[in-house]
Amino acid sequence: VRVYATALTPAQIQTDMATPVASARPGSEPAVSSGSTTPAPVASLTASSASTVAAARSSETAKADVAAARPSEPQPLRLMTWNINGGQDWAGTPSVDAQVALMVSSGAQVIALQGVTISTAGDLSSLYQWKLEAATSRTWNTLWIPAPTQLAPASQEGHLLLTTLAIADSTTTAFDSAPGNATMRDAKRAAGSIGVVVNGVTVHIATTQLAVDAAQRGAQVAQLDGWLAGIPTPRLIGGDFQMRPTDTAYGQMASGFRDVWVAVGQPGAPGFTQTASTSPVGRMDYWWSELTDQHVTPAAISIVETSRSSHHAVVIDVTVQ
């Protein structure tokens, strides 16, 4: 086998091929015609090749180091809001275990529940936490948000925020859209918020359930907005707002926050969260995000249709950076 470091002319090749292979002893240089460019020795060629390979390997190593140093794509934060109807399905049958199974299958890291009750039949404010931990083998941190006692005098009712993330801060509040009427139970509502750190950003997640009566609901949206103004951005608000997009209260919320279903939902789809014949039909449950924000961006939303409650669940993915 003859190896040359430079290209030869046809005449040089013919002359060299006439030389017996035996004469090409180790360390000898190939014979060339007079006046031609002398090919570099094989030893020099080998050194050059090794240098080239080493440089290539060095380049590939550098590329690998850069790739390793480059931060990975941020994983989305998944959140669920769901009115669990006091732990009952749409027909009023106890359904806690089936509800927990749906929460687990959703993959949500933050869950906002409304319609959570504490009664002689059971303390759902702690039962959901216990069952989620048993089903996932993970710790679920919680914030219990009690509604005013006038709303449910027979049994305590409220909302529950659960998360697999550490809770950095939390706060609760109570609304009374008719303070002069102690018997108007629909006017007595509550809300709560937790802060969780995702990709170095503290995201505040709030939940509430507003009044059935339209006039009371409008007053409560104003109270909710005032309370949210004191919570640092970025904020996400999920809950049972008991209003349709055509309601006046919807316009009040939309003036300060973005309806995530409108932003990233399926175009033209109604997104109904209540379809049972025993309940008002429509889109009653929502996720809201900041109108403009550089840190939290809604990426996806889905309505999880189920008969395990009188409401469907709403799940969103947001990018936090």
N, C-alpha and C positions, 0 to 999 in steps of 0.2 A: 504494500500500500504506500503510495507516494503522497505526501502532504505538502502543499505550497502555501505560503503566506500571502502571495500576490498573484494576480492573473498572468498567465503566460501566453505568448503568441503561438499560433499553430506551429511555426518553425521550431520554437523552443520546446514545445511538447514533443514533436517528432524526434528531435535530437536527444531529448532526455529519455524517451521511451526506448531508444536504441541502447541505452546504458543498461547492463545487466543489473538485476535487482540485488544480486550479491554484493555489488560494489557500493551499494548504498548502505554502508556500515553505520551503526549507531554513532551519532556525533558528526557524520559527514554531511556536507551540504549538497543538494542536488546540482548536477552539472547543467550549465546554461550556455547558450551561444554567446560569443563575444559581442560586446556592445549592448546586450540586454540588461535590463534592470535586475540586479541580483536579488532573488527571493530571500526573505528573512529566514534565518535558521529555524529548524523545527522547534528547537528549545525556546527561541524567542517567541515563536507563535504560541507555544503552550503557555508561556508566562502571560502573554497578552490575553489569551482566552480565559485564563484563571482570573486575571484582573477584571475582565468584562463580567464574568459570572459573579465575582465577589461584589462588584458594583451593583449588578442586578438584584442580588440577594439583599444588599444593603438598602436598595430602593424599596423592595417589597417589605422589608422589616419596618422601614420608616412609615410606609403606607398603613401597615397593620397597627403600628403604634398610634398613628393619627386616628384610625378608625376606633381603636379601643378608647382613646381619650374623648372622642366625640360623644356627647350625651345622647342617650337613646330617646326615641320618640316618647313623649309623655303619654302615659296610659289614661284613658278617660275615666272620669268619676261617674259612677252610675247611682242614680237616686230613684226612689219609688215614693209616690204618695197614694194613699188608699184609705177610704172610709170603710172600716171593717164591721160596721153595723152591730156593735156590741158583741162581736165574736160569733155572729149568726149569718147564715147564708140568706139568699134572697127570699126564701120561704119561711125564715124565722127559726131554722133548725141550727143547733150549736155546730160550729164549723171551725173551731180554733185550729185544730191540727191541719186541716186542709188549707187554711189560710197561711199558716206557717210554711207549709210545703211550697206554696206559691211564692212566698217571700224569698225562700231559699233558692228556688229555681230561677228567680229573676236576676240573681247575681248582684243585687243592689248593695252598695256599701253604706248607704244612708237610706233609712226608711222613715217616712212620716206617716203616722197613723192618726186617723180621726175616729170618733165614735167609740173610744176606749172606755170601758166602764169598770167600776169597782163596786161589787155588791156581795151579798151573802153567797151568791152562786160562784163567785171567784173574783180574784183581783187580776184583771187583764193587764194592768200596768206593769206587773212583774211577770205574769205568766208568759207573755210573748217573748220577753227577754230570755227567760229560762229555757223555753222551747227552742228558740233560735240558737242559743249556745249549745244545747244538746244535739241539735241537728247539724250544726256546722263545725263543732269542736273549736269554736273561736269565742273570744270575749266580745260581747255587745254592750257598749256603753249607752246610757239612756238619759233622757230628760223627760220627766213627767210634767205635763202642763195642765193643771186642774182648771176646769171651768168653774165659774161662780156657782155656789151651791143652789142658787135660785133656778138655774137651768135644769138641774136634775136633782130635786130634793130627795127623791126616794133612793137614789144610788149615785155615788160620785161619778162624774163623767169628765172626760178631758181628751187630750191628745198626747201622743207618745212619739218622741224622736229617738231612733235607735241607730247606732253606727258601729262599724268595726274599727273605726279610726278613733284616735284619742280626741276627747273634747277639750278644746283650748279655752273656751269660755261659753257661758250660757246665760240666758235671761228669759223671763216670762212676763206677761202682762194680762190684764183683764179689761174687757170693753163693757161699757154699759151705755147703749144708745138711747135708753129711756130711764135715766137715773131717778126721775120722779115717779116711776111706776114700778114698785118692787115686785109686782105679780106678773109683769110681762117677761116671761122666761126667755123668749126668743131674743130679747135685747141684751141678755147677759152672755158674753162670749169671752174667749181667751186666745192667746197666741204665745208662741215660744220660739226661741232661736238658739242654735248651737254654732260654734265656730270650730272648723276642722282645718288642719294644715295639709294641703295637697301640693306637691312640687314646690314647696317653699312659700305658697300663697295661702293665707287664712281666708277660707270661704265660709260665709255665714249662711246657714240654711234655716229658714223659718217655716212654720206651719200654723194653720188656723182653720176654723170652720165658721162661716158667717151665717147670718140670720136667714130664715126662710122668707120672712116678710121683706118686700122690696124696699120700703122706706127705712126700716131698721138696718137693712144690709148696706144701703148707701151711706148712712151715718157711720156704720162700722168700718167701711172702707176708708173713710176720712180719718178715723181714729187709728186704724192699722197703718195708714201711710205716715201719720205723725209719729207713731212708735218706731216704724222702720227707719225713719230719718235719723234716729240716734244709733243705728247699727252700722258699723263700718262696711264699706263695699270691699269686694264684690258680694252680692247677696242673691240667693235663690229662694223663692217663696212657693211652696207647694201646699195644696190643701183642697178642702171641699168648700168652694165659694158659693155654691147653691145659686148660681146665676148663669144665664146663657149669654153668648156674645152680643145679643141684641139688647141686653139690659143696660140701664143707665150706669149701674155700678161697674159694669165691665169697662165702659169708657173711662171711668175714674181711675181704675187700675191701669189701663192701657196708656194713660197719660204719663205715667211714671215708670212703668215696667213693660217688658216685652213678653207677649204671650208666646211661649216656646212652641206650642202647636202650630201657630200661624207662621212662626219663623222657620221651622224645620220639619213640620208634619207633612203628611201626604197631601199634595194639592187637591182641593176639591172634596176631600173626605171630611165628614162632619165631626169625627172624633168624639162621638157620644160616649159618656162615661156612666150614664144611667139609661138602661133600656128595659128594665123589668116593668111589667104592667102595673105593679104596685107602687112604682115610683115615678116622679116626673121624668119624662124622656128628654135627654139633651146632654150637652157638654157642661157639666157642673163642676168638674174637678180639673185643676190647672197646675202647671208649673210656670212661674214667671221668672225672668232674668233681668239684668240691668239693660236699659235701653242701649247704652254704649259702654263697652268695657274691654280692656286689652288683656285681661287675665282669665276670664271665664267665658267660654264660647259654647253655646249649645250645639251639639253635633247630631243628635238623633232623639226621637221621641216615639213611643209606642203606647197604644191602649191595650192593656191585657184584659181581654174580655173573659169574664168568669161569672159563674153563678154562686161563688163562695161568699158573696156579700151582695148587698143591694147596689153597690157601686162597682165599676171596673177600676182596676189599678192603672196608674199612669207612670211610665218609666222613662227616664231621660238619661242620655249620656252627655257629659260636658267635658270639654278640653280645658285643663287648667295649666297655665304657664306664666 
